[in-house]
Amino acid sequence: MLDQFPGPLELIEDAAREWVAEYEARTEQTGMTRLSESMAYSLLTGGKRTRPVLGILLAEAFGVRPQRVLPWVLAVELIHTYSLIHDDLPCMDDDDERRGRPTNHVVFGESFALLAGDTLLTEAFGHIARRYNTDPGKAIRLVQLLSEAAGYRGMAGGQALDLEAQKELPTREGLLDMHARKTGALFRVICEGVTVAIGSEAPAQEAARDFGAALGLCFQLADDILDSTHEVEKGSLPDLIGVAATQELLAAETARALAQLERLGVRQGPLVEIVKWNQIRKI
């Protein structure tokens, strides 16, 4: 579905390539070529770019030029890429392949994969500071939002809960909390951050945050339901509450996401189509 919006995707790919080129130019005399190659390997492999595409589509729904939010959505994608590199490491999920290619640590070794992730994480905040330096208050707020979404309140905390859940069967509430952090945090923050970047008032920021949170959970629930058509994963929501109950929860969260778009004045267009498509998607 997201590949039906080539304009935003092209903007993001161009921004990612530009970021890599700028980073390489700054570090070319430092002997860090392999680190740059490791970061570029994971950042420029494509992927769906789900989060930044959603961010640009949200900006466009407000009638705002995408370039105003491009630094922000790229920063979130840097964070997302770092998380994938670290998730694939042997000490975490121990995956050897991602997106049809060997994972970062298989190609560059565990040490450089670890450093590539660390660098992407820290450079994301530097990118925000540089690109929004004419409005320090806005830059500080964006850094604050992203640090919360990436840290213990968000993605890292969700991963920690996931590791703990492997020791014993999780509860429904525990799984939903984990999903809200591990998956939902970046969806939530990219939408809220767009409204901050374009100077929206507090009610719009709140609605965007709630929309992102609902949509992130919708994507996770749809993935769980699709996975259950092959084999119900032990400890997943379909395993705990059943596929039918998971579908009911997806329907409720879909309605919540659409309600938040309504609060934002978005009643039709790409974002509405994506929310509805996710509920019935087959792949």
ChimeraX commands (.cxc) that place a marker at each C-alpha (Angstrom):
marker #1 position 0.00,0.00,0.00 radius 0.5
marker #1 position 2.70,2.49,0.95 radius 0.5
marker #1 position 4.47,1.89,-2.35 radius 0.5
marker #1 position 1.51,3.63,-3.97 radius 0.5
marker #1 position 2.96,6.93,-2.75 radius 0.5
marker #1 position 6.23,7.21,-4.72 radius 0.5
marker #1 position 6.61,10.94,-4.07 radius 0.5
marker #1 position 7.19,10.70,-0.31 radius 0.5
marker #1 position 9.28,7.57,-0.72 radius 0.5
marker #1 position 11.56,9.24,-3.25 radius 0.5
marker #1 position 12.02,12.24,-0.97 radius 0.5
marker #1 position 13.05,9.97,1.89 radius 0.5
marker #1 position 15.47,7.93,-0.21 radius 0.5
marker #1 position 17.10,11.11,-1.52 radius 0.5
marker #1 position 17.37,12.51,2.01 radius 0.5
marker #1 position 18.94,9.29,3.28 radius 0.5
marker #1 position 21.53,9.26,0.50 radius 0.5
marker #1 position 22.29,12.94,1.12 radius 0.5
marker #1 position 22.74,12.26,4.83 radius 0.5
marker #1 position 25.18,9.43,4.14 radius 0.5
marker #1 position 27.15,11.60,1.71 radius 0.5
marker #1 position 27.38,14.43,4.25 radius 0.5
marker #1 position 28.48,12.04,6.97 radius 0.5
marker #1 position 31.15,10.52,4.73 radius 0.5
marker #1 position 32.40,14.01,3.82 radius 0.5
marker #1 position 32.74,14.94,7.50 radius 0.5
marker #1 position 34.59,11.76,8.40 radius 0.5
marker #1 position 36.60,10.95,5.27 radius 0.5
marker #1 position 39.91,11.95,6.89 radius 0.5
marker #1 position 39.28,10.06,10.11 radius 0.5
marker #1 position 39.82,6.48,8.98 radius 0.5
marker #1 position 36.20,5.53,9.69 radius 0.5
marker #1 position 35.32,4.30,6.22 radius 0.5
marker #1 position 34.15,0.91,7.40 radius 0.5
marker #1 position 31.82,2.48,9.97 radius 0.5
marker #1 position 30.26,4.66,7.26 radius 0.5
marker #1 position 29.89,1.66,4.99 radius 0.5
marker #1 position 28.22,-0.31,7.74 radius 0.5
marker #1 position 25.67,2.44,8.40 radius 0.5
marker #1 position 24.99,3.00,4.71 radius 0.5
marker #1 position 24.54,-0.73,4.15 radius 0.5
marker #1 position 21.53,-0.83,6.46 radius 0.5
marker #1 position 20.15,2.67,5.91 radius 0.5
marker #1 position 20.15,2.54,2.12 radius 0.5
marker #1 position 18.79,-0.98,1.62 radius 0.5
marker #1 position 15.32,0.37,0.98 radius 0.5
marker #1 position 12.56,-1.18,3.00 radius 0.5
marker #1 position 9.02,0.14,3.20 radius 0.5
marker #1 position 10.00,3.39,4.99 radius 0.5
marker #1 position 6.61,3.10,6.69 radius 0.5
marker #1 position 7.16,5.66,9.43 radius 0.5
marker #1 position 8.68,8.50,7.40 radius 0.5
marker #1 position 6.14,8.01,4.61 radius 0.5
marker #1 position 3.35,8.35,7.16 radius 0.5
marker #1 position 5.01,11.48,8.52 radius 0.5
marker #1 position 5.18,13.11,5.10 radius 0.5
marker #1 position 1.60,12.11,4.28 radius 0.5
marker #1 position 0.47,13.69,7.56 radius 0.5
marker #1 position 2.28,16.92,6.72 radius 0.5
marker #1 position 0.68,16.93,3.28 radius 0.5
marker #1 position -2.74,16.37,4.86 radius 0.5
marker #1 position -2.16,19.66,6.70 radius 0.5
marker #1 position -1.24,21.34,3.42 radius 0.5
marker #1 position 2.42,21.64,4.43 radius 0.5
marker #1 position 5.37,21.11,2.09 radius 0.5
marker #1 position 7.12,17.83,2.95 radius 0.5
marker #1 position 10.52,19.53,3.06 radius 0.5
marker #1 position 9.55,21.16,6.36 radius 0.5
marker #1 position 9.34,17.80,8.09 radius 0.5
marker #1 position 11.91,15.87,6.07 radius 0.5
marker #1 position 14.75,16.31,8.61 radius 0.5
marker #1 position 12.46,15.05,11.35 radius 0.5
marker #1 position 11.19,11.96,9.55 radius 0.5
marker #1 position 14.74,11.08,8.46 radius 0.5
marker #1 position 15.91,11.30,12.08 radius 0.5
marker #1 position 13.21,8.83,13.08 radius 0.5
marker #1 position 14.30,6.53,10.25 radius 0.5
marker #1 position 17.89,6.68,11.52 radius 0.5
marker #1 position 16.60,5.51,14.91 radius 0.5
marker #1 position 14.54,2.76,13.30 radius 0.5
marker #1 position 17.54,1.56,11.28 radius 0.5
marker #1 position 19.75,1.44,14.37 radius 0.5
marker #1 position 17.12,-0.66,16.13 radius 0.5
marker #1 position 17.03,-3.18,13.28 radius 0.5
marker #1 position 20.82,-3.55,13.28 radius 0.5
marker #1 position 20.86,-4.22,17.02 radius 0.5
marker #1 position 17.79,-6.49,16.91 radius 0.5
marker #1 position 19.56,-8.74,14.42 radius 0.5
marker #1 position 22.67,-9.20,16.58 radius 0.5
marker #1 position 23.40,-12.68,17.98 radius 0.5
marker #1 position 22.78,-11.44,21.52 radius 0.5
marker #1 position 19.25,-10.37,20.54 radius 0.5
marker #1 position 17.26,-12.08,17.76 radius 0.5
marker #1 position 20.32,-13.62,16.06 radius 0.5
marker #1 position 19.04,-13.12,12.50 radius 0.5
marker #1 position 21.32,-13.67,9.52 radius 0.5
marker #1 position 19.07,-12.14,6.86 radius 0.5
marker #1 position 16.94,-9.02,6.51 radius 0.5
marker #1 position 15.19,-7.72,3.42 radius 0.5
marker #1 position 16.66,-10.54,1.38 radius 0.5
marker #1 position 20.27,-9.65,2.25 radius 0.5
marker #1 position 22.74,-10.73,4.92 radius 0.5
marker #1 position 22.29,-8.72,8.11 radius 0.5
marker #1 position 24.76,-6.03,9.07 radius 0.5
marker #1 position 26.77,-8.09,11.54 radius 0.5
marker #1 position 27.13,-10.93,9.02 radius 0.5
marker #1 position 28.77,-8.53,6.55 radius 0.5
marker #1 position 30.71,-6.20,8.85 radius 0.5
marker #1 position 31.07,-8.21,12.04 radius 0.5
marker #1 position 29.35,-7.75,15.38 radius 0.5
marker #1 position 31.62,-4.94,16.56 radius 0.5
marker #1 position 31.00,-2.68,13.57 radius 0.5
marker #1 position 27.29,-3.52,13.56 radius 0.5
marker #1 position 27.11,-2.43,17.18 radius 0.5
marker #1 position 28.99,0.79,16.42 radius 0.5
marker #1 position 26.89,1.49,13.33 radius 0.5
marker #1 position 23.73,1.26,15.41 radius 0.5
marker #1 position 25.22,3.43,18.16 radius 0.5
marker #1 position 26.26,6.06,15.62 radius 0.5
marker #1 position 22.89,6.15,13.85 radius 0.5
marker #1 position 21.20,6.60,17.22 radius 0.5
marker #1 position 23.35,9.51,18.31 radius 0.5
marker #1 position 23.56,11.16,14.88 radius 0.5
marker #1 position 19.75,11.26,14.71 radius 0.5
marker #1 position 19.72,13.83,17.50 radius 0.5
marker #1 position 22.54,15.80,15.90 radius 0.5
marker #1 position 20.60,15.88,12.63 radius 0.5
marker #1 position 17.59,17.41,14.38 radius 0.5
marker #1 position 19.76,19.98,16.16 radius 0.5
marker #1 position 21.47,21.06,12.93 radius 0.5
marker #1 position 18.38,21.21,10.72 radius 0.5
marker #1 position 16.15,23.00,13.22 radius 0.5
marker #1 position 18.85,25.29,14.65 radius 0.5
marker #1 position 16.93,28.44,13.76 radius 0.5
marker #1 position 14.23,27.46,16.27 radius 0.5
marker #1 position 15.98,26.09,19.38 radius 0.5
marker #1 position 12.72,25.54,21.25 radius 0.5
marker #1 position 11.39,23.36,18.47 radius 0.5
marker #1 position 14.67,21.45,18.20 radius 0.5
marker #1 position 14.72,20.77,21.95 radius 0.5
marker #1 position 11.13,19.54,21.90 radius 0.5
marker #1 position 11.81,17.19,18.97 radius 0.5
marker #1 position 14.92,15.80,20.67 radius 0.5
marker #1 position 12.91,15.26,23.84 radius 0.5
marker #1 position 10.15,13.41,21.99 radius 0.5
marker #1 position 12.56,11.19,20.10 radius 0.5
marker #1 position 14.64,10.33,23.16 radius 0.5
marker #1 position 11.49,9.25,24.99 radius 0.5
marker #1 position 10.34,7.13,22.06 radius 0.5
marker #1 position 13.72,5.45,21.69 radius 0.5
marker #1 position 14.49,4.93,25.38 radius 0.5
marker #1 position 12.98,2.99,28.25 radius 0.5
marker #1 position 9.57,4.61,27.78 radius 0.5
marker #1 position 9.51,3.43,24.20 radius 0.5
marker #1 position 11.42,1.15,21.90 radius 0.5
marker #1 position 14.26,0.01,24.18 radius 0.5
marker #1 position 11.84,-0.53,27.03 radius 0.5
marker #1 position 9.59,-2.57,24.77 radius 0.5
marker #1 position 12.52,-4.76,23.74 radius 0.5
marker #1 position 13.38,-5.29,27.40 radius 0.5
marker #1 position 9.79,-6.34,28.11 radius 0.5
marker #1 position 9.95,-8.70,25.14 radius 0.5
marker #1 position 13.07,-10.36,26.55 radius 0.5
marker #1 position 11.44,-10.70,29.96 radius 0.5
marker #1 position 8.29,-12.16,28.39 radius 0.5
marker #1 position 10.33,-15.05,27.03 radius 0.5
marker #1 position 10.80,-16.31,30.58 radius 0.5
marker #1 position 7.09,-16.74,31.28 radius 0.5
marker #1 position 3.76,-16.48,29.47 radius 0.5
marker #1 position 2.82,-12.79,29.17 radius 0.5
marker #1 position -0.56,-11.32,30.00 radius 0.5
marker #1 position -2.80,-9.50,27.54 radius 0.5
marker #1 position -2.06,-6.18,29.23 radius 0.5
marker #1 position 1.65,-6.94,29.28 radius 0.5
marker #1 position 1.70,-7.70,25.56 radius 0.5
marker #1 position -0.21,-4.54,24.71 radius 0.5
marker #1 position 2.22,-2.49,26.79 radius 0.5
marker #1 position 5.16,-4.14,25.04 radius 0.5
marker #1 position 3.67,-3.45,21.60 radius 0.5
marker #1 position 2.91,0.16,22.54 radius 0.5
marker #1 position 6.57,0.67,23.39 radius 0.5
marker #1 position 8.43,-1.58,20.96 radius 0.5
marker #1 position 6.32,-0.92,17.86 radius 0.5
marker #1 position 3.96,1.92,18.68 radius 0.5
marker #1 position 6.48,4.41,20.05 radius 0.5
marker #1 position 8.03,5.34,16.71 radius 0.5
marker #1 position 4.62,5.51,15.02 radius 0.5
marker #1 position 3.41,7.76,17.82 radius 0.5
marker #1 position 6.42,10.03,17.85 radius 0.5
marker #1 position 6.74,10.51,14.11 radius 0.5
marker #1 position 3.16,11.79,13.94 radius 0.5
marker #1 position 3.44,14.00,17.01 radius 0.5
marker #1 position 6.80,15.32,15.84 radius 0.5
marker #1 position 5.36,16.36,12.49 radius 0.5
marker #1 position 2.85,18.61,14.27 radius 0.5
marker #1 position 5.64,20.06,16.41 radius 0.5
marker #1 position 7.83,20.67,13.36 radius 0.5
marker #1 position 5.08,22.56,11.53 radius 0.5
marker #1 position 4.03,24.55,14.59 radius 0.5
marker #1 position 0.61,23.03,15.28 radius 0.5
marker #1 position -1.23,23.85,18.49 radius 0.5
marker #1 position -1.38,21.46,21.45 radius 0.5
marker #1 position -4.75,19.84,20.54 radius 0.5
marker #1 position -3.44,18.85,17.12 radius 0.5
marker #1 position -0.24,17.50,18.65 radius 0.5
marker #1 position -2.28,15.37,21.04 radius 0.5
marker #1 position -4.52,14.04,18.27 radius 0.5
marker #1 position -1.51,13.24,16.09 radius 0.5
marker #1 position 0.16,11.43,18.97 radius 0.5
marker #1 position -2.98,9.39,19.65 radius 0.5
marker #1 position -3.37,8.63,15.94 radius 0.5
marker #1 position 0.20,7.36,15.70 radius 0.5
marker #1 position -0.21,5.21,18.81 radius 0.5
marker #1 position -3.41,3.65,17.49 radius 0.5
marker #1 position -1.97,3.07,14.02 radius 0.5
marker #1 position 1.18,1.48,15.41 radius 0.5
marker #1 position -0.90,-1.00,17.37 radius 0.5
marker #1 position -3.07,-1.61,14.31 radius 0.5
marker #1 position -0.02,-2.57,12.26 radius 0.5
marker #1 position 1.21,-4.91,14.99 radius 0.5
marker #1 position -2.19,-6.57,15.42 radius 0.5
marker #1 position -2.57,-7.07,11.68 radius 0.5
marker #1 position 0.90,-8.65,11.56 radius 0.5
marker #1 position -0.01,-11.00,14.42 radius 0.5
marker #1 position -3.25,-12.02,12.71 radius 0.5
marker #1 position -1.48,-12.66,9.41 radius 0.5
marker #1 position 1.22,-14.69,11.15 radius 0.5
marker #1 position -1.46,-16.80,12.82 radius 0.5
marker #1 position -2.73,-17.98,9.43 radius 0.5
marker #1 position 0.46,-20.04,9.20 radius 0.5
marker #1 position 1.08,-20.89,12.82 radius 0.5
marker #1 position -0.07,-19.19,16.01 radius 0.5
marker #1 position 3.07,-17.97,17.75 radius 0.5
marker #1 position 3.23,-18.95,21.39 radius 0.5
marker #1 position 2.83,-15.91,23.60 radius 0.5
marker #1 position 1.32,-13.73,20.86 radius 0.5
marker #1 position -2.06,-12.03,21.23 radius 0.5
marker #1 position -3.81,-14.56,18.96 radius 0.5
marker #1 position -2.35,-17.27,21.20 radius 0.5
marker #1 position -3.50,-15.57,24.40 radius 0.5
marker #1 position -6.95,-14.28,23.46 radius 0.5
marker #1 position -7.66,-16.00,20.15 radius 0.5
marker #1 position -7.68,-14.79,16.55 radius 0.5
marker #1 position -11.29,-13.58,16.69 radius 0.5
marker #1 position -10.68,-11.44,19.78 radius 0.5
marker #1 position -7.51,-10.04,18.19 radius 0.5
marker #1 position -9.52,-9.09,15.11 radius 0.5
marker #1 position -12.06,-7.34,17.33 radius 0.5
marker #1 position -9.25,-5.41,18.99 radius 0.5
marker #1 position -7.88,-4.46,15.57 radius 0.5
marker #1 position -11.32,-3.17,14.56 radius 0.5
marker #1 position -11.52,-1.07,17.73 radius 0.5
marker #1 position -8.03,0.40,17.25 radius 0.5
marker #1 position -8.80,1.09,13.59 radius 0.5
marker #1 position -11.85,3.06,14.66 radius 0.5
marker #1 position -9.71,4.93,17.20 radius 0.5
marker #1 position -7.13,5.83,14.55 radius 0.5
marker #1 position -9.85,7.12,12.21 radius 0.5
marker #1 position -11.39,9.12,15.05 radius 0.5
marker #1 position -8.06,10.85,15.70 radius 0.5
marker #1 position -7.74,11.70,12.01 radius 0.5
marker #1 position -11.24,13.18,12.25 radius 0.5
marker #1 position -10.02,15.36,15.14 radius 0.5
marker #1 position -7.24,16.55,12.85 radius 0.5
marker #1 position -9.74,17.38,10.10 radius 0.5
marker #1 position -8.54,14.51,7.91 radius 0.5
marker #1 position -11.63,12.69,6.63 radius 0.5
marker #1 position -10.32,11.32,3.35 radius 0.5
marker #1 position -7.09,10.79,1.47 radius 0.5
marker #1 position -4.02,8.57,1.81 radius 0.5
marker #1 position -3.93,8.30,5.61 radius 0.5
marker #1 position -7.56,7.20,5.82 radius 0.5
marker #1 position -6.95,4.70,3.02 radius 0.5
marker #1 position -3.90,3.26,4.80 radius 0.5
marker #1 position -5.76,2.81,8.09 radius 0.5
marker #1 position -8.62,1.00,6.38 radius 0.5
marker #1 position -6.31,-1.09,4.20 radius 0.5
marker #1 position -4.32,-2.29,7.18 radius 0.5
marker #1 position -7.42,-3.82,8.75 radius 0.5
marker #1 position -8.08,-6.04,5.73 radius 0.5
marker #1 position -4.59,-6.58,4.32 radius 0.5
marker #1 position -3.62,-10.08,3.34 radius 0.5
marker #1 position 0.16,-9.80,3.00 radius 0.5
marker link #1:1,2 radius 0.2
marker link #1:2,3 radius 0.2
marker link #1:3,4 radius 0.2
marker link #1:4,5 radius 0.2
marker link #1:5,6 radius 0.2
marker link #1:6,7 radius 0.2
marker link #1:7,8 radius 0.2
marker link #1:8,9 radius 0.2
marker link #1:9,10 radius 0.2
marker link #1:10,11 radius 0.2
marker link #1:11,12 radius 0.2
marker link #1:12,13 radius 0.2
marker link #1:13,14 radius 0.2
marker link #1:14,15 radius 0.2
marker link #1:15,16 radius 0.2
marker link #1:16,17 radius 0.2
marker link #1:17,18 radius 0.2
marker link #1:18,19 radius 0.2
marker link #1:19,20 radius 0.2
marker link #1:20,21 radius 0.2
marker link #1:21,22 radius 0.2
marker link #1:22,23 radius 0.2
marker link #1:23,24 radius 0.2
marker link #1:24,25 radius 0.2
marker link #1:25,26 radius 0.2
marker link #1:26,27 radius 0.2
marker link #1:27,28 radius 0.2
marker link #1:28,29 radius 0.2
marker link #1:29,30 radius 0.2
marker link #1:30,31 radius 0.2
marker link #1:31,32 radius 0.2
marker link #1:32,33 radius 0.2
marker link #1:33,34 radius 0.2
marker link #1:34,35 radius 0.2
marker link #1:35,36 radius 0.2
marker link #1:36,37 radius 0.2
marker link #1:37,38 radius 0.2
marker link #1:38,39 radius 0.2
marker link #1:39,40 radius 0.2
marker link #1:40,41 radius 0.2
marker link #1:41,42 radius 0.2
marker link #1:42,43 radius 0.2
marker link #1:43,44 radius 0.2
marker link #1:44,45 radius 0.2
marker link #1:45,46 radius 0.2
marker link #1:46,47 radius 0.2
marker link #1:47,48 radius 0.2
marker link #1:48,49 radius 0.2
marker link #1:49,50 radius 0.2
marker link #1:50,51 radius 0.2
marker link #1:51,52 radius 0.2
marker link #1:52,53 radius 0.2
marker link #1:53,54 radius 0.2
marker link #1:54,55 radius 0.2
marker link #1:55,56 radius 0.2
marker link #1:56,57 radius 0.2
marker link #1:57,58 radius 0.2
marker link #1:58,59 radius 0.2
marker link #1:59,60 radius 0.2
marker link #1:60,61 radius 0.2
marker link #1:61,62 radius 0.2
marker link #1:62,63 radius 0.2
marker link #1:63,64 radius 0.2
marker link #1:64,65 radius 0.2
marker link #1:65,66 radius 0.2
marker link #1:66,67 radius 0.2
marker link #1:67,68 radius 0.2
marker link #1:68,69 radius 0.2
marker link #1:69,70 radius 0.2
marker link #1:70,71 radius 0.2
marker link #1:71,72 radius 0.2
marker link #1:72,73 radius 0.2
marker link #1:73,74 radius 0.2
marker link #1:74,75 radius 0.2
marker link #1:75,76 radius 0.2
marker link #1:76,77 radius 0.2
marker link #1:77,78 radius 0.2
marker link #1:78,79 radius 0.2
marker link #1:79,80 radius 0.2
marker link #1:80,81 radius 0.2
marker link #1:81,82 radius 0.2
marker link #1:82,83 radius 0.2
marker link #1:83,84 radius 0.2
marker link #1:84,85 radius 0.2
marker link #1:85,86 radius 0.2
marker link #1:86,87 radius 0.2
marker link #1:87,88 radius 0.2
marker link #1:88,89 radius 0.2
marker link #1:89,90 radius 0.2
marker link #1:90,91 radius 0.2
marker link #1:91,92 radius 0.2
marker link #1:92,93 radius 0.2
marker link #1:93,94 radius 0.2
marker link #1:94,95 radius 0.2
marker link #1:95,96 radius 0.2
marker link #1:96,97 radius 0.2
marker link #1:97,98 radius 0.2
marker link #1:98,99 radius 0.2
marker link #1:99,100 radius 0.2
marker link #1:100,101 radius 0.2
marker link #1:101,102 radius 0.2
marker link #1:102,103 radius 0.2
marker link #1:103,104 radius 0.2
marker link #1:104,105 radius 0.2
marker link #1:105,106 radius 0.2
marker link #1:106,107 radius 0.2
marker link #1:107,108 radius 0.2
marker link #1:108,109 radius 0.2
marker link #1:109,110 radius 0.2
marker link #1:110,111 radius 0.2
marker link #1:111,112 radius 0.2
marker link #1:112,113 radius 0.2
marker link #1:113,114 radius 0.2
marker link #1:114,115 radius 0.2
marker link #1:115,116 radius 0.2
marker link #1:116,117 radius 0.2
marker link #1:117,118 radius 0.2
marker link #1:118,119 radius 0.2
marker link #1:119,120 radius 0.2
marker link #1:120,121 radius 0.2
marker link #1:121,122 radius 0.2
marker link #1:122,123 radius 0.2
marker link #1:123,124 radius 0.2
marker link #1:124,125 radius 0.2
marker link #1:125,126 radius 0.2
marker link #1:126,127 radius 0.2
marker link #1:127,128 radius 0.2
marker link #1:128,129 radius 0.2
marker link #1:129,130 radius 0.2
marker link #1:130,131 radius 0.2
marker link #1:131,132 radius 0.2
marker link #1:132,133 radius 0.2
marker link #1:133,134 radius 0.2
marker link #1:134,135 radius 0.2
marker link #1:135,136 radius 0.2
marker link #1:136,137 radius 0.2
marker link #1:137,138 radius 0.2
marker link #1:138,139 radius 0.2
marker link #1:139,140 radius 0.2
marker link #1:140,141 radius 0.2
marker link #1:141,142 radius 0.2
marker link #1:142,143 radius 0.2
marker link #1:143,144 radius 0.2
marker link #1:144,145 radius 0.2
marker link #1:145,146 radius 0.2
marker link #1:146,147 radius 0.2
marker link #1:147,148 radius 0.2
marker link #1:148,149 radius 0.2
marker link #1:149,150 radius 0.2
marker link #1:150,151 radius 0.2
marker link #1:151,152 radius 0.2
marker link #1:152,153 radius 0.2
marker link #1:153,154 radius 0.2
marker link #1:154,155 radius 0.2
marker link #1:155,156 radius 0.2
marker link #1:156,157 radius 0.2
marker link #1:157,158 radius 0.2
marker link #1:158,159 radius 0.2
marker link #1:159,160 radius 0.2
marker link #1:160,161 radius 0.2
marker link #1:161,162 radius 0.2
marker link #1:162,163 radius 0.2
marker link #1:163,164 radius 0.2
marker link #1:164,165 radius 0.2
marker link #1:165,166 radius 0.2
marker link #1:166,167 radius 0.2
marker link #1:167,168 radius 0.2
marker link #1:168,169 radius 0.2
marker link #1:169,170 radius 0.2
marker link #1:170,171 radius 0.2
marker link #1:171,172 radius 0.2
marker link #1:172,173 radius 0.2
marker link #1:173,174 radius 0.2
marker link #1:174,175 radius 0.2
marker link #1:175,176 radius 0.2
marker link #1:176,177 radius 0.2
marker link #1:177,178 radius 0.2
marker link #1:178,179 radius 0.2
marker link #1:179,180 radius 0.2
marker link #1:180,181 radius 0.2
marker link #1:181,182 radius 0.2
marker link #1:182,183 radius 0.2
marker link #1:183,184 radius 0.2
marker link #1:184,185 radius 0.2
marker link #1:185,186 radius 0.2
marker link #1:186,187 radius 0.2
marker link #1:187,188 radius 0.2
marker link #1:188,189 radius 0.2
marker link #1:189,190 radius 0.2
marker link #1:190,191 radius 0.2
marker link #1:191,192 radius 0.2
marker link #1:192,193 radius 0.2
marker link #1:193,194 radius 0.2
marker link #1:194,195 radius 0.2
marker link #1:195,196 radius 0.2
marker link #1:196,197 radius 0.2
marker link #1:197,198 radius 0.2
marker link #1:198,199 radius 0.2
marker link #1:199,200 radius 0.2
marker link #1:200,201 radius 0.2
marker link #1:201,202 radius 0.2
marker link #1:202,203 radius 0.2
marker link #1:203,204 radius 0.2
marker link #1:204,205 radius 0.2
marker link #1:205,206 radius 0.2
marker link #1:206,207 radius 0.2
marker link #1:207,208 radius 0.2
marker link #1:208,209 radius 0.2
marker link #1:209,210 radius 0.2
marker link #1:210,211 radius 0.2
marker link #1:211,212 radius 0.2
marker link #1:212,213 radius 0.2
marker link #1:213,214 radius 0.2
marker link #1:214,215 radius 0.2
marker link #1:215,216 radius 0.2
marker link #1:216,217 radius 0.2
marker link #1:217,218 radius 0.2
marker link #1:218,219 radius 0.2
marker link #1:219,220 radius 0.2
marker link #1:220,221 radius 0.2
marker link #1:221,222 radius 0.2
marker link #1:222,223 radius 0.2
marker link #1:223,224 radius 0.2
marker link #1:224,225 radius 0.2
marker link #1:225,226 radius 0.2
marker link #1:226,227 radius 0.2
marker link #1:227,228 radius 0.2
marker link #1:228,229 radius 0.2
marker link #1:229,230 radius 0.2
marker link #1:230,231 radius 0.2
marker link #1:231,232 radius 0.2
marker link #1:232,233 radius 0.2
marker link #1:233,234 radius 0.2
marker link #1:234,235 radius 0.2
marker link #1:235,236 radius 0.2
marker link #1:236,237 radius 0.2
marker link #1:237,238 radius 0.2
marker link #1:238,239 radius 0.2
marker link #1:239,240 radius 0.2
marker link #1:240,241 radius 0.2
marker link #1:241,242 radius 0.2
marker link #1:242,243 radius 0.2
marker link #1:243,244 radius 0.2
marker link #1:244,245 radius 0.2
marker link #1:245,246 radius 0.2
marker link #1:246,247 radius 0.2
marker link #1:247,248 radius 0.2
marker link #1:248,249 radius 0.2
marker link #1:249,250 radius 0.2
marker link #1:250,251 radius 0.2
marker link #1:251,252 radius 0.2
marker link #1:252,253 radius 0.2
marker link #1:253,254 radius 0.2
marker link #1:254,255 radius 0.2
marker link #1:255,256 radius 0.2
marker link #1:256,257 radius 0.2
marker link #1:257,258 radius 0.2
marker link #1:258,259 radius 0.2
marker link #1:259,260 radius 0.2
marker link #1:260,261 radius 0.2
marker link #1:261,262 radius 0.2
marker link #1:262,263 radius 0.2
marker link #1:263,264 radius 0.2
marker link #1:264,265 radius 0.2
marker link #1:265,266 radius 0.2
marker link #1:266,267 radius 0.2
marker link #1:267,268 radius 0.2
marker link #1:268,269 radius 0.2
marker link #1:269,270 radius 0.2
marker link #1:270,271 radius 0.2
marker link #1:271,272 radius 0.2
marker link #1:272,273 radius 0.2
marker link #1:273,274 radius 0.2
marker link #1:274,275 radius 0.2
marker link #1:275,276 radius 0.2
marker link #1:276,277 radius 0.2
marker link #1:277,278 radius 0.2
marker link #1:278,279 radius 0.2
marker link #1:279,280 radius 0.2
marker link #1:280,281 radius 0.2
marker link #1:281,282 radius 0.2
marker link #1:282,283 radius 0.2
view
